[in-house]
Amino acid sequence: MRRVAPATVASAHGGAHQGHDGDAHASPTAPHGCACPCRRGKATGHHGNAGGNASRSPEPKAPALPRICIWDSAGDGQVLEASVSVAWPDEAATPRANLEPPPPQRRRPGKTISKGHRNYHLMLNLQLGIRHAVGKSAAKPMRELSRADFDPREKFWTRFPPAGSKTTPPHSSSEFRWKDYCPMVFRHMRKLFAVDPADYMLAICGDDALQELSSPGKSGSFFYLTQDERFMIKTVKKSEVKLLIRMLPSYHKHVKQYKNSLITRFYGVHSVKPYGGQKVRFIVMGNLFCSEHRIQRRYDLKGSSYGRKSDRFEEETGDATTLKDLDLNFVFRMQRSWYKELHEQLRRDCAFLESEGIMDYSLLVGVHFCDDIVPASKMALSTFTSSPELSANMVSACQGSVSMPEPCPSAKDLDKMADHRDFRKPLARLGAHLPARAERTSMSDVDPFLSGGGGFSSGRSKSRGEAYDVILYFGIIDILQDYDISKRLEHAYKSLQTDPSSISAVDPRLYSQRFRDFMGRIFIKEC
């Protein structure tokens, strides 16, 4: 065995073991786990001579630095490779007073669907179906998409009896039928969005149960969240499934052409039909708020004013409360390049939705305040630095357990890095981890409709002087509603009560224009 100088680099191998005298030693079987007798509770000569010298107590020594031990991992007498491992100091020599307590775990949203929950068997059926669908498609070679793959009739039924079958495993739920819509298209979509099939299946179908976010709202939909918070599952109506399948070719073309599209990312469309029960249709999509940062404000913004106010007072709102247009009392200033990219992408996405006859969509915005809502004017210099450690922390979202918030960059900091595109890229992207400055403003300045009139107000929003460094997360949601007969009737009815231009149910062309105009007042560029 050959020793090298002390180092502080760790290896995944545990093949070297730290002796009680501070020296590192190696074992022939170390690559497969340390074979040191001290692990088996037996003393040997290098552990204080536990024979005739057992009465002699060893002299105390200072904790040794970790050492790298290199040994020959020869299984049959020949040198195959060199393995590297680190022998760390004895745990007893490490003063526990200097150990920091582990950070508190963030409380996960929603309620865990455990046994006894009303939707427990639905969750089991859903997990069984997705495991089967993803595994089945992965067994086939990837190929180019054809027109037939987008056909609305391209759907496959699978029967899941409790005892199992040639293609399905046995399960504890009652018999159900599973339908998979356009599987090859959504397989391409998951690849396009860089979703690994194994990660996808593990997140939804692993040992961890799903989280039910809340009781259904006006739409009647249920929402489920995976434990890693990467994926959202939403129950939908038959009309919504038909609309998504109808627009699937143009949707696929749009998101493939514009990688930074803000439109919801769809990963699959399925349905479950329990024996003798009602069919449940659902879609799997990305979660906009998958982040290590706490989302302290949530806004659902449409650009309309009629009925667009939360029924809760400001002091009653919590992290999970979704506020609406008239509750918004901030404007968000961002770096000029981000401002230009945002509004250009909003223009493209709205043009696509308008061409498909879609309306009533929203921009869902999540706001993380970097300093617990302390005005930026009272803050010291930004805590953002260009250290690689911070870069690693900022891009660690959705890749493991949720940690405590890390220092985040301000818009001013990002301005200084405008020329360093390679460094900025892993820190932020359009719609996620986007630094900005939130300026508190009066509600009448943000409200696009002035009292007594339905038109848009002119001029810029006036700041009250309070500003906060924030990180923004946003995307366009609820895109599965066209201007059908029900929305036309809603428009006619509400037009009798208020200004027609202030209600959400308007034709797609007007909706698109009003939506972009409102976002132009909310997201503004740095002076």
Secondary structure, DSSP 8 states (H G I E B T S, - for coil): -EE--------S---EEE-TTS-EEE-TTGGGS---GGGGT---GGGT--STTTTS----------EEEEEE--SSSS---EEEEEE---GGGS-GGG----------SSEE--TTSTTHHHHHHHHHHHHHHHHHHHTS------GGGG-TT-EEEEEE-TT--SSS---SS--EEEEEESHHHHHHHHHHTT--HHHHHHHHHSSS--EE-----TT---EEE-TTS-EEEEEE-HHHHHHHHHTHHHHHHHHHH-TT--B--EEEEEEEEETTS--EEEEEEE-TT-SSS---EEEEE-S--TT-S-SS-GGG--TT-EE-GGG--EEEEE-HHHHHHHHHHHHHHHHHHHHTTB-S-EEEEEEEETTSS--GGG--S------HHHHHHHT-TTSSS---------HHHHHHTTT-HHHHTTT-BTTBSEEEEEEEE-HHHH-SB-TT--SB--S---EEEEEEEEEEEEEEE----B--HHHHHHHHHHHTTS-GGGSS---HHHHHHHHHHHHHHHEEE--
